[in-house]
Amino acid sequence: MTQEENISLMRDFLEKELEASASDHNPLLSVVIAYYNTEKYLPECLASVYTALSGIPSEMILIDDLSTDGSHDLVEAFIDQKRKEAEQNVTEHNAKEQNATEAGSYPIRFVHLTVSTPSMGPGIAKNLGVNSARGKYIGFVDSDDMILPDMFRNMLSSIIYQEADLCVCDVSRYKNGKHTFAPLSGAAFSGIHTACTSLRDDPELIYSSIAPDKIFRRELLDRYQLRFDENCFYEDMFFVFRAYCVSAKIAVNRSIGYLWRVRDSRDPSITQNIIDEETITSFIASMARIMRYMNENGIDEAVQRTTKQRILRFSLGVYFSQLDSLSPERSVKFLSQWRQFITEYQVFCEDIPLSLYDRQRYQYLIAENYEAVIRLSVYKEKNYHNVPILNQDQNREPILKVKDEFFSITDRSAKNEFLLPTPPTFLKKIESEGDTLTLEGWLYCPRVNITDPQDQKMNCFLLNDITGDILPLDTVFAATPELTAKHSKVFNYDDYTTYQYNYDGCGVQARLNVQELLAQKEGPYLLMIEYENHLIRGYRVLRGLSQNVLGMLKTLTFSSEEKTLHLSTDPRSTLIFELLPKK
């Protein structure tokens, strides 16, 4: 790739693929949506996908998994309406003697199918969609979720530019109009500061184990016969794991693209109904397939270790949080199932870094002390996140002050409490003077003392979310006494004592020369923070914007002879620097 080709991103790489796909009368992207009794959520889902496919030669493959509500008729009506709109669009272009494709209006093809036999889980429906797809790339959207308008364009730009096998984007949890942090996505991206990687280089990608926040190269799925598990729930866990393992290059979008709906407890999705017996059985079976695959295929040791860590910390952890809602008999039955899986596949071993709580619960579990596991799980939900971290100085090992009645482990080191960190961030102000933007905010870790600049190193830079290019920013310390004043006090229910922490050293100020940014490649740039203190380190997209910053975004626009710079945000309050060709 020459430097000249490298500079023209959106206009060359993506647009050439769009034009070639349209001229071949084949979709560039196929989006599979399998649905079952989601009439309540389908309108928002379909509308968001249709909007995101605008301007892309594509097809929506809708698979009815034998719904018994009005979902099928709703989808038929949606398709009929969109086809009529497309016909009207063609008529208008003909009247103007203008080709619709030349005008950038690529038609969206619709395929609506129904599975032939009932099954447990959507695997059969999704595989029917994959086998029917004609696109060079394939994506999936769950029928109760939504996506943002630029998700597919950003992901296609990335996967094409990076010549990758798959692309993964960030996820936001969505409930009742509010967007919140998705812990697994945060864990997956905590060590990544590039736009392209591999599972060997960044095994934490394992934490992002769903299919809908990704698009896949069709050739990869066919070459390795990658299809979804059938007649089970959690059908995409093994599918995604294998795709990671066989992908030479994985493109990464740190931008939010996928909105994962958290449904009401009275109407849970399959995977949100975690205490259902069939759900748990499917979950353990999927994890067992992953463990066997790793053992049989000599998967890299770091990937194996991270996979086991994910299973122990998150996969099984979410079930432990529900133990107090079950009868003693059901709790013991489930714990026995989990113990059998963990011991059979040697998931728990001493060389896997785990928090004190995780180490203790699996020791109890393996010893079949189920009563202690249940008591510990209840304790964790009530107070573990508030227990004091003591000895936070350079010369002593930080430890957790926990109750002996719940913890028999004598080594109570806090060094593994923040292994996969997602510390809160906040941008409190932007100041503009000439060609210089001054950005001031903070990043802090609850219960970790950061009293001065020496306690936490921070570096800010802009990351092009498509190309991975980095623009370093001049970064200096900024005092944050207001952070300490607001968050320093943490009440511990173990001893009914309020502990105080100091976050005065968590502030950062970064200066951006706008002309330097205008000279960079086009694309969306995200403000990143690299950080390290005595307990935690990683990379974080700065999210969280003050009213001052939100007000400034509407007024800040910069341009050169060739490019224009706009500042914007997304539903999770991410600061986005959008560098576009000047019209």
Summary of the structure (lengths in Angstrom):
residues: 583
radius of gyration: 25.0
end to end distance: 26.1
largest distance: 80.6
contacts: 1883
relative contact order: 0.09
helix: 37%
strand: 25%
